[in-house]
Amino acid sequence: LLLTLPCVVAMSTPVAFASLPTVRTGVHADKSVANVQANHGFGIGKSTGVPVTVTSMMAVLVAARGRARRSRIPRFESRPSAVLTSSPPETYQELVQASIKMKNESWQKTLHAAVMGGSYVGMACLLSFVLGGNMFNSYITQMVVFAALFPVNLLLILQSGGQLFSQNSATMAMGVLEKKVTMKDLLRNWTIAYAGNMLGCLLISLVANYTGILTGGASDMIVATVMKKCSSDFGPTLVKGVMCNWLICLAVWLCTMARGLGGKMIGAWFPISMFVAVGFEHSVTNMFILPAGLLAGAPVSFLDVLLKNLIPVTIGNAIAGALVVAVSMSFSFGRLGKERN
């Protein structure tokens, strides 16, 4: 009303007027202009006493009024879904698509992702040994601290695009079971990922030794851990590897299922803490612990490290990923289950 008041005042002052400019802004605006012209007794081509500028202003105001009316009509806009997790079948298909992506990657990109994945595992181990070994004397308490801190590595790996041999043992096998990936692709990925993880873990262990981080209680803790890992027979160590990667692959499954970062943290935390606290064996974790223990002075040979731990643990991890997890998930949500139906 305040905006139209000057127009009303201006209409009371006679001035010469030639023509009214046409303003087309919609049906409501055209009708409203016509009503105003009729009510005040002026039109196009008449001497109405209304200046061109004022008349144009009236037309714009009337058009704005029409737009305001239309804007009051309720609008139904789509909003983002509040779903926090994917369903199990959706998660399975997402992992199958991940296997296709890994198959199509160049060996350089796969190696880079694996080196970064191994480095993150080494960093998480370093954090756990430094805090656990220097804060507590009891080995059990030290492992509790290790279990609480170590899961950060999986979150770093999954959120940054890193790769682990243990993770890929299930993901690539799912692609093979769904006939999206060949056995040649699987073996290629496993080999490159394993080599890259080894390089990343060795790099962090050399950095820790060079900088003197693993000293004092941390050094004692890692030596005791290496001695414990190399004291078991081949068979029990292999079974520990199976149980470990079963949990790790489930942690990857839960992280893939979760949509938010908080859900991914929870999904990674509990399965990883479980395998550490129980004492299962993870090949990539041992790629850091065993070399770091040797550098810290653990009284074991390189052959002991290979035969009594790394080889059986690697075999167990592969069995868990390819058979226990991938076959089980394919039977539940993929092609194996459909064929049985």
Secondary structure, 3 states (H helix, E strand, C coil): CCCCHHHHHHHCCCCCCCCCCCCCCCHHHHHHHHHHHHHHCCCCCCCCCCCHHHHHHHHHHHHHHHHHHHHCCCCCCCCCCCCCECCHHHHHHHHHHHHHHHHHCCHHHHHHHHHHHHHHHHHHHHHHHHHHHHHCCCHHHHHHHHHHHCCHHHHHHHHHCCCCHHHHHHHHHHHHHCCCCCHHHHHHHHHHHHHHHHHHHHHHHHHHHHHCCCCCHHHHHHHHHHHHHCCCCHHHHHHHHHHHHHHHHHHHHHHHHECCHHHHHHHHHHHHHHHHHHCCCCHHHHHHHHHHHHHCCCCCCHHHHHHHHHHHHHHHHHHHHHHHHHHHHHHHHCHHHHHHC
